Amino acid sequence: MEKEDAGRSHRNRRVHTTTVRRGVASEDFATLKSSEEEKLKLGASELKVTRLGIGAWSWGDNIYWNNFEWDDRKLKAAKAAFDASVDCDITFFDTAEVYGSQLSLGAINSETLLGRFIKERKEKDPKVEVAVATKFAALPWRLGRQSVLNALKDSLFRLGVSSVELYQLHWPGVWGNEGYIDGLGDAVEQGLVKAVGVSNYNERRLHDAYEKLKKRGIPLASNQVNYSLIYRAPEENGVKAACDELGISLIAYSPVAQGVLTGKYSPENIPAGPRSRIYTPEFLTRLQPLLNRIREIGEGYSKTPTQVALNWLIAQENVVPIPGAKTAEQAQEFAGALGWRLADEEICELRSLASEIRPVLIGMSCGTIFGLGFVSSDQYEVVACLLGLAWIGMRRWIWVYEEGFDRNGLYLGFASFSRIRLEL
């Protein structure tokens, strides 16, 4: 299945020569395997995961991804995506208690679906091993370390397991963050999790969490943040450097910019739903030179734009991308990002081209809040679950829950959430 790429032989690399069409990998990718040696340890923990994982945010979601149209067809597609991932030896899955939950107006909780998929797979193949990562929602009314343990036990119930491999704080809370970190440590000591991490933490908070857990002899395994070729804030705000310095793995969500780096969208064909407010025709027009170059580079490796974008992230070292898979074909295509590496000059060239594009800011999804919401955040950091309707800079009403929000505020509102562009 492999042969030496004569045009790149001076780089002493072997590449997969799978034929692909329109950005979708062929059936050959179903046989692509990443060996045990290619797994990596998350931070200083003992947990080993595949170098690429699968995000399960869309599973059961009814707002952002599925336009209130979650049905049996999409359920079967999600199950096929799970099975295809495992077939390709991608066995690291990331979910969260708020994905698909009633709090977020979801159809069915993503944890419930993932647990069901794992159970059904194990009935056919008892030896299969899946690493599950889920997340605690730092909602304002949750206080103290016990709230973390209670939420974790609820997640374990939905997943149908006695423990998970990785438990993360989804975002910093409005208050009570020290108690949340204590709760993570308690979860490790009680054997409920193998490793713990955080998500959307800036450099300062990352250091604080690391030091607090270190006093108990517990490593902080990971920090999950928005990171892609066109959103490189972790490189610019010190988060990536802090992860590397402290030995914390960076888990990259939205690694293909919610599908924009796959090449399937254009100024004439923009994404559906809330993403159309983020990735506008104007933005996609500015993105075309970068996408064209990604395609050209991919052709030299017989790779799709998706695989090039994911490989670019993997090449940054200490990074585990978790693209979302809604279909088996997507999962198989993601597997094609493994087992090869872009040349150093190509990595630098793509970063240079991407730096000419002003990135959009993408918020996190977490739920529906009625009434009062607080925001108090540092640059590029989510510290509160504010899902309110607010007037920002006399521009217009928008949904507010955004990393990169660098001011303090108090807002009253009634809102359901979505990942909507924050325009300051």
C-alpha positions as CSV (number, residue, x, y, z in Angstrom):
1,M,0.0,0.0,0.0
2,E,3.0,2.2,0.4
3,K,5.6,3.3,-2.1
4,E,8.4,5.8,-2.1
5,D,7.3,9.2,-3.5
6,A,10.0,9.8,-6.0
7,G,9.3,13.5,-6.0
8,R,10.1,13.7,-2.3
9,S,12.6,11.0,-1.9
10,H,15.2,13.5,-0.6
11,R,13.0,13.8,2.5
12,N,13.4,10.0,3.2
13,R,9.7,9.6,3.7
14,R,7.1,6.9,2.8
15,V,3.6,8.0,2.0
16,H,0.3,6.4,1.5
17,T,-0.8,6.5,-2.1
18,T,-4.5,6.2,-1.7
19,T,-6.8,7.6,-4.4
20,V,-9.3,10.1,-3.1
21,R,-12.1,12.0,-4.7
22,R,-13.7,15.3,-3.7
23,G,-12.0,15.2,-0.3
24,V,-13.4,11.8,0.7
25,A,-11.0,9.0,1.3
26,S,-11.4,5.7,-0.4
27,E,-12.1,2.3,1.2
28,D,-8.3,1.8,1.5
29,F,-8.2,4.1,4.5
30,A,-10.3,1.6,6.4
31,T,-7.2,-0.6,6.6
32,L,-4.9,2.1,7.8
33,K,-3.6,1.3,11.2
34,S,-1.6,3.3,13.7
35,S,0.5,1.0,15.8
36,E,0.7,0.9,19.6
37,E,4.1,2.6,19.3
38,E,2.5,5.6,17.5
39,K,0.3,6.3,20.5
40,L,1.4,9.1,22.8
41,K,1.2,9.7,26.5
42,L,-1.0,12.6,27.6
43,G,1.3,14.9,29.5
44,A,3.1,13.2,32.4
45,S,0.2,10.8,33.0
46,E,0.3,7.1,32.2
47,L,-2.6,7.4,29.7
48,K,-1.7,6.6,26.1
49,V,-4.0,7.7,23.3
50,T,-3.9,7.6,19.5
51,R,-2.2,10.6,17.9
52,L,-5.6,11.7,16.6
53,G,-8.9,11.4,18.3
54,I,-12.6,11.9,17.4
55,G,-14.8,14.7,18.7
56,A,-18.4,13.7,19.5
57,W,-19.9,17.2,19.8
58,S,-22.3,16.7,16.9
59,W,-23.6,13.4,18.2
60,G,-27.1,14.1,19.5
61,D,-26.7,17.9,19.0
62,N,-29.9,19.6,17.8
63,I,-28.8,23.2,17.3
64,Y,-25.4,23.9,15.9
65,W,-24.8,20.9,13.7
66,N,-28.1,19.3,13.0
67,N,-30.6,22.2,12.7
68,F,-33.2,20.5,15.0
69,E,-33.1,17.5,12.6
70,W,-31.5,14.8,14.6
71,D,-33.1,11.5,13.4
72,D,-32.4,7.8,13.0
73,R,-30.4,8.4,9.8
74,K,-28.0,10.7,11.6
75,L,-27.9,8.3,14.5
76,K,-26.9,5.5,12.2
77,A,-24.3,7.7,10.6
78,A,-22.8,8.6,14.0
79,K,-22.6,4.9,14.9
80,A,-20.9,4.2,11.6
81,A,-18.4,7.0,12.2
82,F,-17.6,5.4,15.6
83,D,-17.1,1.9,14.1
84,A,-15.0,3.2,11.2
85,S,-12.8,5.1,13.7
86,V,-12.2,2.0,15.7
87,D,-11.6,0.0,12.5
88,C,-8.9,2.5,11.6
89,D,-7.4,2.2,15.1
90,I,-8.5,5.6,16.2
91,T,-9.8,4.8,19.7
92,F,-9.7,8.2,21.5
93,F,-13.1,9.8,21.7
94,D,-13.9,13.2,23.3
95,T,-17.4,14.1,24.5
96,A,-18.9,16.3,27.3
97,E,-21.9,16.3,29.6
98,V,-23.4,19.3,27.8
99,Y,-23.1,17.9,24.2
100,G,-26.6,16.9,23.2
101,S,-28.0,17.5,26.7
102,Q,-31.4,18.9,27.5
103,L,-29.6,21.9,28.9
104,S,-28.4,22.7,25.4
105,L,-31.7,21.8,23.8
106,G,-30.1,18.6,22.4
107,A,-31.9,15.5,21.1
108,I,-29.9,13.0,23.1
109,N,-26.8,13.3,25.2
110,S,-23.5,12.6,23.3
111,E,-22.2,10.6,26.3
112,T,-25.2,8.3,26.1
113,L,-24.6,7.7,22.5
114,L,-20.9,7.1,22.9
115,G,-21.5,4.6,25.8
116,R,-24.1,2.8,23.6
117,F,-21.7,2.6,20.7
118,I,-18.9,1.3,22.9
119,K,-21.1,-1.4,24.5
120,E,-22.4,-2.6,21.1
121,R,-18.8,-2.8,19.7
122,K,-17.6,-4.7,22.7
123,E,-20.4,-7.2,22.3
124,K,-18.9,-8.0,18.9
125,D,-15.2,-7.5,19.8
126,P,-14.6,-7.9,23.6
127,K,-10.9,-7.1,23.2
128,V,-11.5,-3.6,21.7
129,E,-10.1,-0.8,24.0
130,V,-11.5,2.7,23.7
131,A,-10.2,5.8,25.6
132,V,-13.0,8.1,26.6
133,A,-12.6,11.8,27.5
134,T,-15.4,13.8,28.8
135,K,-15.8,17.2,30.4
136,F,-17.3,18.9,33.5
137,A,-19.5,22.0,32.8
138,A,-18.4,24.8,35.2
139,L,-21.9,26.2,35.6
140,P,-22.3,29.1,38.0
141,W,-24.4,27.2,40.4
142,R,-21.9,24.4,40.8
143,L,-19.8,25.0,43.8
144,G,-16.9,23.0,45.4
145,R,-15.0,19.8,44.7
146,Q,-18.1,17.6,45.3
147,S,-19.9,19.2,42.3
148,V,-17.1,17.8,40.1
149,L,-17.5,14.3,41.6
150,N,-21.2,14.4,41.3
151,A,-21.1,15.5,37.7
152,L,-18.5,12.9,36.9
153,K,-20.6,10.1,38.4
154,D,-23.6,11.2,36.3
155,S,-21.3,11.1,33.2
156,L,-20.2,7.6,34.1
157,F,-23.8,6.5,34.4
158,R,-24.6,7.9,30.9
159,L,-21.5,6.3,29.4
160,G,-22.3,3.0,31.1
161,V,-18.7,2.7,32.5
162,S,-17.1,2.7,36.0
163,S,-14.3,5.1,35.0
164,V,-13.1,7.2,32.1
165,E,-9.6,7.7,30.8
166,L,-9.7,11.5,30.9
167,Y,-11.9,14.0,32.7
168,Q,-11.6,17.7,31.9
169,L,-12.9,21.0,33.2
170,H,-14.7,22.3,30.1
171,W,-14.0,26.0,30.8
172,P,-12.9,28.0,33.8
173,G,-15.8,28.9,36.1
174,V,-17.0,32.3,37.2
175,W,-15.9,31.3,40.7
176,G,-14.9,28.2,42.6
177,N,-12.1,27.1,40.3
178,E,-9.8,25.9,43.1
179,G,-12.6,23.6,44.2
180,Y,-13.0,22.3,40.7
181,I,-9.2,21.4,40.6
182,D,-9.5,19.7,44.0
183,G,-12.4,17.7,42.5
184,L,-10.2,16.5,39.6
185,G,-7.6,15.4,42.1
186,D,-10.3,13.6,44.2
187,A,-11.5,11.8,41.0
188,V,-8.0,10.4,40.3
189,E,-7.5,9.3,43.9
190,Q,-10.9,7.6,43.9
191,G,-10.1,5.7,40.8
192,L,-12.9,7.3,38.7
193,V,-10.5,8.6,36.1
194,K,-7.0,7.7,34.8
195,A,-6.0,11.3,34.0
196,V,-7.3,14.8,34.3
197,G,-7.1,17.9,32.1
198,V,-8.6,21.3,31.5
199,S,-10.1,23.1,28.5
200,N,-10.0,26.7,27.4
201,Y,-7.4,27.6,30.0
202,N,-5.0,30.5,29.4
203,E,-1.4,30.5,30.3
204,R,-1.8,31.8,33.9
205,R,-4.7,29.5,34.8
206,L,-2.8,26.6,33.2
207,H,0.2,27.2,35.5
208,D,-2.1,27.5,38.6
209,A,-3.9,24.3,37.8
210,Y,-0.7,22.5,37.1
211,E,0.9,23.6,40.4
212,K,-2.2,22.8,42.5
213,L,-2.4,19.2,41.2
214,K,1.4,18.8,41.4
215,K,1.2,19.3,45.2
216,R,-0.9,16.1,45.3
217,G,1.4,14.2,43.0
218,I,-1.1,14.3,40.2
219,P,0.0,15.4,36.7
220,L,-2.2,17.8,34.6
221,A,-2.4,15.7,31.4
222,S,-4.0,18.1,28.9
223,N,-5.4,21.5,27.9
224,Q,-8.1,21.3,25.2
225,V,-8.2,24.5,23.1
226,N,-9.3,25.8,19.8
227,Y,-6.3,25.3,17.4
228,S,-6.1,25.0,13.7
229,L,-4.1,26.3,10.8
230,I,-6.3,29.4,10.6
231,Y,-6.8,29.8,14.4
232,R,-3.4,29.8,16.0
233,A,-4.1,31.8,19.2
234,P,-2.5,29.1,21.4
235,E,0.8,29.9,19.6
236,E,0.3,33.6,20.1
237,N,-1.0,33.8,23.7
238,G,1.5,31.5,25.4
239,V,-0.7,28.5,25.8
240,K,1.2,26.2,23.4
241,A,4.5,27.3,24.9
242,A,3.2,26.7,28.5
243,C,2.0,23.2,27.5
244,D,5.3,22.3,26.1
245,E,7.2,23.7,29.1
246,L,5.1,22.0,31.7
247,G,4.7,18.7,29.8
248,I,1.0,19.1,29.2
249,S,-0.5,17.8,26.0
250,L,-2.5,20.2,23.9
251,I,-5.8,18.7,22.5
252,A,-6.9,20.7,19.5
253,Y,-10.7,21.1,19.0
254,S,-12.0,22.5,15.7
255,P,-8.7,21.3,14.0
256,V,-10.2,21.8,10.5
257,A,-12.0,25.0,11.5
258,Q,-15.4,23.3,11.6
259,G,-15.0,21.9,8.1
260,V,-13.7,25.1,6.4
261,L,-10.2,23.7,5.9
262,T,-11.7,20.6,4.1
263,G,-12.1,22.6,0.9
264,K,-15.8,21.7,0.6
265,Y,-16.9,25.3,1.1
266,S,-16.5,28.4,-1.1
267,P,-17.8,31.9,-1.3
268,E,-20.7,30.5,-3.3
269,N,-21.2,27.5,-1.0
270,I,-21.0,28.6,2.6
271,P,-21.6,26.3,5.7
272,A,-25.2,25.9,6.9
273,G,-26.7,27.0,10.1
274,P,-24.8,29.2,12.7
275,R,-21.5,28.6,10.9
276,S,-22.7,30.8,8.0
277,R,-22.4,33.7,10.5
278,I,-18.8,32.8,11.2
279,Y,-17.5,31.7,7.8
280,T,-19.0,34.4,5.5
281,P,-18.5,34.7,1.8
282,E,-16.1,37.5,2.4
283,F,-14.0,35.3,4.8
284,L,-14.1,32.4,2.4
285,T,-12.9,34.6,-0.4
286,R,-9.8,35.6,1.6
287,L,-9.2,31.9,2.5
288,Q,-9.1,30.7,-1.1
289,P,-5.3,31.2,-1.7
290,L,-4.5,29.1,1.4
291,L,-7.0,26.4,0.4
292,N,-5.5,26.3,-3.1
293,R,-2.0,25.8,-1.7
294,I,-3.3,23.1,0.7
295,R,-4.8,21.2,-2.2
296,E,-1.5,21.5,-4.2
297,I,0.6,20.2,-1.4
298,G,-1.9,17.4,-0.7
299,E,-1.7,16.2,-4.3
300,G,2.0,15.6,-3.9
301,Y,1.2,13.2,-1.1
302,S,-2.0,11.8,-2.5
303,K,-3.8,13.4,0.4
304,T,-6.9,15.5,0.8
305,P,-7.0,19.0,2.2
306,T,-8.5,17.7,5.4
307,Q,-5.5,15.3,5.9
308,V,-3.0,18.1,5.2
309,A,-4.6,20.4,7.7
310,L,-4.7,17.7,10.4
311,N,-1.1,16.6,9.6
312,W,0.0,20.2,9.9
313,L,-1.3,20.2,13.5
314,I,0.2,16.8,14.4
315,A,3.6,18.2,13.1
316,Q,3.5,20.9,15.7
317,E,4.4,18.1,18.3
318,N,2.6,17.6,21.6
319,V,-0.8,18.2,19.8
320,V,-3.7,15.7,19.5
321,P,-6.3,16.9,17.0
322,I,-9.9,15.8,17.6
323,P,-11.9,16.5,14.5
324,G,-15.6,15.7,14.7
325,A,-16.8,12.7,12.6
326,K,-20.5,12.6,11.6
327,T,-20.0,9.8,9.0
328,A,-17.8,6.7,8.4
329,E,-16.3,8.4,5.4
330,Q,-15.1,11.3,7.5
331,A,-13.6,9.0,10.1
332,Q,-11.7,7.1,7.4
333,E,-10.5,10.2,5.8
334,F,-9.1,11.5,9.2
335,A,-7.1,8.3,9.5
336,G,-5.2,9.3,6.4
337,A,-3.7,12.2,8.3
338,L,-1.5,9.6,10.2
339,G,1.6,7.7,9.1
340,W,3.3,10.5,7.2
341,R,4.5,14.1,7.7
342,L,4.6,17.3,5.8
343,A,8.0,18.7,5.0
344,D,9.3,21.4,7.3
345,E,9.3,24.0,4.5
346,E,5.6,23.2,3.7
347,I,4.7,23.6,7.4
348,C,6.3,27.0,7.4
349,E,4.8,28.0,4.1
350,L,1.3,27.1,5.2
351,R,1.7,29.1,8.5
352,S,2.9,32.0,6.5
353,L,0.0,32.0,4.1
354,A,-2.5,31.5,7.0
355,S,-1.0,34.5,8.9
356,E,-2.3,36.8,6.2
357,I,-5.8,35.8,7.1
358,R,-7.5,37.5,10.0
359,P,-9.0,34.6,12.1
360,V,-12.6,34.6,13.2
361,L,-13.3,34.0,16.9
362,I,-15.4,30.9,17.7
363,G,-17.1,30.4,21.0
364,M,-17.7,27.3,23.0
365,S,-21.0,25.6,23.3
366,C,-22.3,24.6,26.7
367,G,-26.0,25.1,27.4
368,T,-29.0,27.3,28.0
369,I,-29.1,29.8,30.8
370,F,-32.1,31.8,31.9
371,G,-31.6,35.0,33.8
372,L,-28.2,36.2,34.9
373,G,-24.9,35.7,33.3
374,F,-21.5,36.9,34.4
375,V,-18.4,37.3,32.2
376,S,-15.0,38.0,33.6
377,S,-12.3,36.8,31.3
378,D,-8.7,37.3,30.2
379,Q,-7.7,37.4,26.6
380,Y,-8.3,34.1,24.6
381,E,-9.9,32.5,27.7
382,V,-13.4,31.4,28.5
383,V,-14.0,31.8,32.2
384,A,-17.8,31.9,32.4
385,C,-20.8,30.2,31.0
386,L,-22.5,33.3,29.7
387,L,-25.1,32.6,27.1
388,G,-26.9,35.9,27.1
389,L,-28.1,38.3,24.6
390,A,-25.9,41.4,24.8
391,W,-25.1,44.7,23.1
392,I,-21.4,44.8,22.3
393,G,-19.6,47.9,21.1
394,M,-22.9,49.4,19.8
395,R,-22.6,47.0,16.9
396,R,-25.5,44.6,17.2
397,W,-27.1,41.9,19.4
398,I,-25.2,38.7,19.3
399,W,-25.0,35.5,21.3
400,V,-22.2,35.9,23.9
401,Y,-20.0,33.1,25.0
402,E,-16.6,33.6,23.6
403,E,-13.0,32.8,24.1
404,G,-11.0,35.9,23.2
405,F,-13.4,38.0,25.2
406,D,-11.1,40.4,27.0
407,R,-13.3,42.6,29.1
408,N,-15.5,42.2,32.1
409,G,-19.3,42.5,32.1
410,L,-22.6,41.7,33.6
411,Y,-25.5,40.8,31.3
412,L,-29.1,39.9,31.8
413,G,-30.6,37.6,29.2
414,F,-32.6,34.6,28.1
415,A,-30.7,32.7,25.6
416,S,-30.0,29.3,24.1
417,F,-26.5,29.0,22.8
418,S,-24.6,28.4,19.6
419,R,-21.2,29.1,18.4
420,I,-21.7,32.5,16.9
421,R,-19.0,34.9,15.8
422,L,-18.2,37.5,18.4
423,E,-17.7,40.8,16.7
424,L,-16.0,43.4,18.8
